[in-house]
């Protein structure tokens, strides 16, 4: 009798395990069907092409001569530095490309005035009106004039061909004294 009881017990355990697994798998499948992410969220596709970082656009050459915008920077020593930019260039990053000493400590985020420039009167009115944030930063600039603008906020267009920008004799530098600015 002991052997028969043992077989019965093993049979009951198999039946219990089988039923439990079936109930468990049925519950899991029902949960998956009810809470399926495929039903609630549409499929999204991601592009892996690299985007441009700050200043990357300015490091590219113009595609044609029609895009070229020539400007002149007068540095702190009075030297004329001709720059060959293109439509859409940011003056700050263009100066970095040509190694002109225009700092831009905040990397064009409107958080400093180290890219302060004087715009030639002939071209000053061609620029879009300064944003309030730019005016706030210009209030911190030393040697402020009526034709002062931040170089990071001047985006070149074809009408600016021939524009002259002059660097002030000093800027308020957030770096330690003696720091030589490098392009970022």
C-alpha positions as CSV (number, residue, x, y, z in Angstrom):
1,X,0.0,0.0,0.0
2,X,2.8,2.3,0.7
3,X,3.9,2.2,-3.0
4,X,0.4,2.9,-4.2
5,X,0.1,5.9,-1.9
6,X,3.4,7.2,-3.0
7,X,2.5,6.9,-6.7
8,X,-0.8,8.7,-6.0
9,X,1.0,11.5,-4.2
10,X,3.5,11.9,-7.2
11,X,0.6,11.9,-9.6
12,X,-1.2,14.6,-7.6
13,X,2.0,16.7,-7.5
14,X,2.3,16.4,-11.3
15,X,-1.3,17.4,-11.8
16,X,-0.9,20.3,-9.4
17,X,2.3,21.5,-11.1
18,X,0.8,21.2,-14.5
19,X,-2.3,23.1,-13.6
20,X,-0.4,25.7,-11.7
21,X,1.9,26.3,-14.7
22,X,-1.0,26.5,-17.1
23,X,-2.8,29.0,-14.8
24,X,0.4,31.0,-14.4
25,X,1.2,31.1,-18.2
26,X,-2.5,32.0,-19.0
27,X,-2.3,34.9,-16.5
28,X,0.9,36.1,-18.0
29,X,-0.4,36.0,-21.5
30,X,-3.6,37.9,-20.5
31,X,-1.5,40.5,-18.7
32,X,0.6,40.9,-21.9
33,X,-2.4,41.3,-24.0
34,X,-4.1,43.9,-21.7
35,X,-1.0,45.9,-21.0
36,X,0.8,45.6,-24.4
37,X,3.0,48.6,-25.2
38,X,2.5,48.0,-28.9
39,X,-1.1,49.1,-28.6
40,X,-0.6,52.3,-26.6
41,X,2.7,53.7,-28.0
42,X,3.2,54.0,-31.7
43,X,6.6,52.7,-33.0
44,X,9.2,55.4,-33.3
45,X,12.2,55.4,-35.5
46,X,15.4,57.1,-34.5
47,X,17.9,58.7,-36.9
48,X,21.6,58.2,-36.2
49,X,22.9,61.0,-38.3
50,X,25.1,63.3,-36.3
51,X,23.9,66.8,-35.5
52,X,26.0,70.0,-35.6
53,X,27.5,71.1,-32.3
54,X,28.0,74.8,-31.3
55,X,30.2,76.4,-34.0
56,X,30.4,73.4,-36.3
57,X,28.5,75.2,-39.0
58,X,31.1,78.0,-39.1
59,X,33.9,75.6,-39.7
60,X,32.5,74.5,-43.0
61,X,33.4,76.4,-46.2
62,X,30.7,78.1,-48.3
63,X,29.2,75.8,-50.9
64,X,29.2,78.6,-53.6
65,X,30.4,82.1,-54.1
66,X,26.8,83.3,-53.7
67,X,26.9,82.3,-50.0
68,X,30.1,84.2,-49.3
69,X,29.9,87.2,-46.9
70,X,33.2,89.1,-46.4
71,X,33.6,91.1,-43.2
72,X,36.5,92.9,-41.6
73,X,37.5,92.8,-38.0
74,X,39.6,95.5,-36.5
75,X,41.5,94.0,-33.6
76,X,42.6,95.6,-30.4
77,X,45.9,96.7,-32.0
78,X,44.1,98.4,-34.9
79,X,45.0,95.6,-37.5
80,X,42.4,94.9,-40.2
81,X,41.6,91.1,-40.4
82,X,39.5,90.1,-43.4
83,X,37.2,87.1,-42.7
84,X,35.5,85.1,-45.4
85,X,32.2,83.8,-43.9
86,X,29.0,82.5,-45.3
87,X,25.3,83.3,-44.9
88,X,24.2,82.0,-41.5
89,X,27.6,82.2,-39.8
90,X,27.7,83.4,-36.2
91,X,30.4,86.1,-35.9
92,X,31.8,84.7,-32.7
93,X,32.5,81.2,-34.1
94,X,33.7,82.7,-37.4
95,X,36.3,84.7,-35.4
96,X,37.3,81.5,-33.6
97,X,37.8,79.8,-37.0
98,X,40.2,82.5,-38.1
99,X,41.8,82.7,-34.6
100,X,40.7,86.3,-34.0
101,X,41.0,87.2,-30.3
102,X,37.2,87.3,-29.5
103,X,36.7,85.2,-26.4
104,X,33.1,84.1,-26.1
105,X,33.4,82.6,-22.6
106,X,29.7,81.4,-22.5
107,X,29.9,79.9,-26.0
108,X,27.0,82.0,-27.4
109,X,24.5,81.3,-24.6
110,X,24.0,85.0,-23.8
111,X,25.6,84.6,-20.4
112,X,28.6,87.0,-20.7
113,X,29.8,90.0,-22.7
114,X,33.2,88.8,-23.8
115,X,32.3,88.8,-27.5
116,X,31.4,92.5,-27.4
117,X,32.1,94.3,-30.7
118,X,31.4,97.7,-32.2
119,X,29.4,97.5,-35.5
120,X,30.1,100.0,-38.3
121,X,27.4,102.6,-38.3
122,X,26.5,101.8,-41.9
123,X,25.6,98.2,-41.0
124,X,24.3,98.7,-37.5
125,X,20.7,99.4,-38.6
126,X,20.8,96.3,-40.8
127,X,21.1,94.0,-37.8
128,X,17.9,92.7,-36.1
129,X,17.0,94.5,-32.9
130,X,18.9,93.1,-29.9
131,X,17.0,90.7,-27.6
132,X,16.5,91.8,-24.0
133,X,18.9,89.2,-22.8
134,X,21.6,90.6,-25.1
135,X,20.9,94.1,-23.8
136,X,21.3,92.8,-20.3
137,X,24.7,91.4,-21.1
138,X,25.8,94.5,-22.9
139,X,25.0,96.4,-19.7
140,X,27.9,94.4,-18.1
141,X,30.3,95.2,-21.0
142,X,33.1,97.7,-20.4
143,X,33.5,100.6,-23.0
144,X,29.9,100.3,-24.1
145,X,28.9,102.5,-27.1
146,X,25.7,103.1,-29.0
147,X,26.9,100.7,-31.7
148,X,27.8,97.9,-29.4
149,X,26.5,94.4,-30.0
150,X,27.5,90.8,-29.0
151,X,29.3,89.0,-31.7
152,X,27.5,85.8,-30.8
153,X,24.2,87.4,-31.8
154,X,25.3,88.6,-35.2
155,X,24.3,86.1,-37.8
156,X,25.6,87.0,-41.3
157,X,23.5,87.6,-44.3
158,X,24.3,88.8,-47.8
159,X,23.4,92.4,-46.9
160,X,26.3,92.4,-44.4
161,X,29.0,91.9,-47.1
162,X,31.7,94.5,-46.4
163,X,30.7,95.0,-42.8
164,X,33.4,96.2,-40.4
165,X,33.4,95.2,-36.7
166,X,35.8,96.7,-34.2
167,X,36.9,94.9,-31.0
168,X,36.9,97.1,-27.9
169,X,40.2,97.7,-26.1
170,X,39.1,95.3,-23.3
171,X,36.3,93.0,-22.2
172,X,35.1,91.9,-18.9
173,X,36.8,88.5,-18.7
174,X,35.4,85.8,-16.5
175,X,38.6,83.7,-16.8
176,X,41.6,84.0,-14.6
177,X,44.0,86.8,-15.6
178,X,46.5,85.7,-18.2
179,X,44.2,83.1,-19.8
180,X,44.5,82.9,-23.6
181,X,41.1,82.0,-25.1
182,X,40.9,79.0,-27.4
183,X,38.0,78.0,-29.6
184,X,35.7,75.5,-28.0
